[in-house]
Amino acid sequence: MMKIDGGVTSPKGYEASGVYAGIKKSKKDMALVYTKTPAKVAGTFTLNIVKASPVRWSMDIVKNSDVAHAVILNSGVANACTGTVGDQNNEAMAAAIAKELEVDVKEVLTCSTGVIGKQLPMEAILQGVKLLPKELSNTIESGTIAAESIMTTDTYSKQCAVECVIDGKVVTIGGMAKGSGMIHPNMGTMLGVVTTDVSISKELLQEALKKDVEDTFNMVSVDGDTSTNDTLILLANGLAGNSEITKKDENYEIFCKALKEVTTDLAKKMAGDGEGATKLFEVKVLHAEDKKQAVTLSKSIVTSSLVKTAVYGNDANWGRILCAMGYAGVNFNPDTVDLYIESKAGSLKLVENGMATDYSEEVATKILSEEAVTAIADIKMGGETATAWGCDLTYDYVKINADYRS
Amino acid sequence: MMKIDGGVTSPKGYEASGVYAGIKKSKKDMALVYTKTPAKVAGTFTLNIVKASPVRWSMDIVKNSDVAHAVILNSGVANACTGTVGDQNNEAMAAAIAKELEVDVKEVLTCSTGVIGKQLPMEAILQGVKLLPKELSNTIESGTIAAESIMTTDTYSKQCAVECVIDGKVVTIGGMAKGSGMIHPNMGTMLGVVTTDVSISKELLQEALKKDVEDTFNMVSVDGDTSTNDTLILLANGLAGNSEITKKDENYEIFCKALKEVTTDLAKKMAGDGEGATKLFEVKVLHAEDKKQAVTLSKSIVTSSLVKTAVYGNDANWGRILCAMGYAGVNFNPDTVDLYIESKAGSLKLVENGMATDYSEEVATKILSEEAVTAIADIKMGGETATAWGCDLTYDYVKINADYRS
């Protein structure tokens, strides 16, 4: 398995495009991912009770359609809380692009991100629908443009591609994602499209994705807000030529591992590019009794506003970490906890058995000043581990969100 | 029942003082509340697994001591995560002031607030212990000085007093509180001392307090962090002269109502003075199926970083409110929700049955620009209501917390 340059257009048979349709003031705002060869499709979606129209549409396709050919995405307007008009607009967008691509409307998934409560500007959308197919291409560059076109407050586009060998054939997995605010566990809160040319049964594709997000996108939190629009779609068109994966054998494991490589990369990029963030903040909980305990503790630390502001200030205020563990709602013994911080600049034990070590504040600040920092809590109870990703809480987060709509 | 000027010294028989002991750089940092007449004592404490030494000490007194005479409080150092040395220091502080006051050490409650993980500076503490008794007085001013001495990042001191008539006697309840960061439900996260001269059984005093905080301090959230030190103590010395309240009769109800007046006032002051806050943000959920649903939804809205930044920006971004309700984890129908905002500047319906009304953004901004704003969500399911209090999320919250320790 190895990482390669690229994204959604890296696997065989996928094309992508991105255009400016006029939804936003000036930036690219629509994207298309297309496979002429029909692809099996899996998806995970927001658990928010308030689900946007495109979420409900795409959930239905994942559940009921045998194959899919395309994903159309827009940024700028979320098409959430828009009633039956919102549903109609979403279907009109899908129908229009289906017509252009000469596929069935129920083979086109939709994703929207942006302001909640506004209707899709259909004139702009339909203009985008006309432009997108003309720009389709299988180059890496087209994948990059598509990834750029779904950005909202993201500061850079997020994509990743990985190659592995299954059944003697090179299988490629590529993905793109956006996500900067409203980022919080329960379906990693974001839009993401992952493409692959692997041949696999629909059931196993869905199972692989569902299992995968538990350790990847669902472990990301920027601000604790679970969006109305979170969608992750996985397309598999089978063009790699491996014999179809139909059971959980070695080939399935290889595919899952490669998928995790792509989704972990995208998840970390999402966390590090959280709204206003200056750094990626990784939290590991070691030696938990069970997975749930490890996940709960790591998420509680990574979402604490007080921990996040301390990380921003390069301040080794470890008391806030222990405090965040203490109110997480799971049991542990604070008097046996060890805490470490780690980055490119080194590693430092801050707490041993619940009390401060004689560490140097200067060294701690140096470690925390890096662009990616890790906090490690060893709770010495069992053999389970979890890793969560987030970012620091900064002035710019407030600035971006105090007046997002204007 | 009526509000009067004053605080912990307002009820008969209570004295208070506050001094600079040298824990902080220059501000007053120790306070004492004292009643010569022994008082029955009730308390509620943080549910954080990581409990500070003074929390464990005071919990034991509430549980096992028949009466109490004093509460000694310090700001600057939390005495949390400090091991057995922390316990010894806490007890030494209690023993020293008990000696000065000529009471039993197990009749002195302790409260600390400040940095986690640092030991109490015992030289300063013992100096404070010498000074505090000399300054004791029953004036309103002494209560104010005590309230000032427990402030950390609070911008003003918080106190309140109420008079009611029980059994033909004037009963007074007075309170003080601090709390600015690490403020979140599960024991309103704060230090608070409420005094009263009512005569009541210990059991009913505890029950009244426990019930009270559910609707008052536990409905406050500044930043979602539940502190290691949260403590609310209620002392009742019986000097009002009413016949002792020993059952849940009319007199008990009058007392509970007056207590709620004091604690609601303090809770709202805590919320409005959250770290960096520019305004009090109140959230009401109407017509819930049951209390739990109303509480969960109102807390989810009041704690959402995205809602809080929008409130700071005077931006009627109602989609974030619906979104925060949607991920709260309780069921409701988003398509029947009505949303209103309200302040001194007026009232406005933003959403009817899950969709935007044709409201004026200009009017919305005007309403949100006031110092106290309310969001109301009517979910049209039943007869229950809940009110939660918080504040906006601002640049100054980040500033205060990015480098709290230096």
Interface residues (C-beta under 8 A of the other chain):
Chain A: T46 L47 N48 I49 V50 K51 A78 A80 C81 T82 G83 V115 I116 G117 G181 M182 H184 N186 D223 G224 D225 T226 S227 T228 T303 S304 S305 L306 T309 A310 Y312 G313 D315 N317 W318 G319 R320 L322 C323 A324 M325 G326 Y327 N331 F332 P334 D335 V351 G354 M355 A356 L393 T394 Y395 Y397 V398 K399 N401 A402 D403 Y404 R405 S406
Chain B: L47 N48 I49 V50 K51 A78 A80 C81 T82 G83 V115 I116 G117 G181 M182 H184 N186 D223 G224 D225 T226 S227 T228 T303 S304 S305 L306 T309 A310 Y312 G313 D315 N317 W318 G319 R320 L322 C323 A324 M325 G326 Y327 N331 F332 P334 D335 V351 G354 M355 A356 L393 T394 Y395 Y397 V398 K399 N401 A402 D403 Y404 R405 S406
